[in-house]
């Protein structure tokens, strides 16, 4: 068995992140907001990263994407090897 994640395993990682973005808690705790919406430039950028990670990546992908509309920054690491864990957080700017 190889130590490299299959495209199916990468899809699972991406779907897990997308589900969390679709139900992101509001700051006032009054419910949720769907941040996985193409009207936000940051989401278009992360969708592009996800697509490349699933289909083309032979190395870990990591970076930062400003999400100015909500005053946060997306910080991510999407690992290729199974021995490493994915990392995806939204930090205040």
C-alpha positions in Angstrom: 0.0 0.0 0.0 1.3 3.4 -1.0 1.7 6.3 1.4 0.2 8.8 -1.0 -3.5 9.7 -0.7 -5.7 8.7 -3.6 -8.0 11.3 -5.4 -10.9 9.8 -3.5 -9.2 10.4 -0.2 -8.5 13.9 -1.2 -12.1 14.5 -2.1 -13.1 13.3 1.4 -10.8 16.0 2.9 -12.2 18.7 0.6 -15.8 17.7 1.3 -15.2 17.8 5.1 -13.9 21.4 4.8 -16.7 22.5 2.4 -19.4 21.2 4.9 -17.8 23.3 7.7 -17.8 26.4 5.5 -21.5 25.8 4.5 -22.4 25.9 8.2 -20.1 28.5 9.6 -21.3 29.9 12.9 -22.3 33.6 12.9 -20.4 35.9 15.2 -23.5 36.7 17.3 -24.2 32.9 17.7 -27.7 33.4 16.1 -27.3 30.6 13.6 -25.1 29.8 10.6 -24.0 31.4 7.4 -23.0 29.6 4.2 -19.5 30.9 3.4 -19.0 28.3 0.6 -20.6 30.7 -1.8 -19.0 31.8 -5.1 -19.9 35.4 -4.5 -16.8 35.6 -2.2 -13.5 35.9 -4.0 -11.7 33.9 -1.3 -14.1 30.9 -1.9 -13.3 31.0 -5.6 -9.6 30.9 -4.7 -10.0 28.0 -2.3 -12.2 26.1 -4.8 -9.3 26.4 -7.3 -6.9 25.2 -4.7 -9.2 22.2 -3.9 -9.5 21.3 -7.6 -5.7 21.4 -8.1 -5.2 19.3 -4.9 -7.6 16.6 -6.0 -6.5 16.3 -9.6 -2.9 17.6 -10.0 -1.0 17.8 -6.8 2.0 15.6 -6.2 3.2 17.8 -3.3 1.6 19.2 -0.2 -0.4 22.4 -0.8 -0.3 25.2 1.7 -0.9 28.9 1.8 -3.0 31.8 3.0 -6.0 33.4 1.4 -7.5 36.7 2.7 -11.2 36.5 3.3 -11.7 40.3 3.5 -15.5 40.2 3.6 -15.5 38.6 7.1 -12.2 40.0 8.3 -10.4 36.6 8.4 -7.7 34.8 6.6 -7.8 31.2 5.4 -4.7 29.2 6.4 -4.4 25.7 4.9 -2.2 22.7 4.4 -3.5 19.9 2.2 -1.1 16.9 2.6 -0.4 14.4 -0.1 0.9 11.7 2.3 -1.4 9.8 4.6 1.0 10.2 7.5 0.2 14.0 7.6 -3.1 15.6 8.7 -4.9 18.3 6.8 -5.0 21.8 8.4 -7.6 24.4 7.6 -8.4 27.4 9.8 -9.8 30.8 9.5 -7.9 33.4 11.6 -8.9 37.0 12.4 -6.9 39.4 10.4 
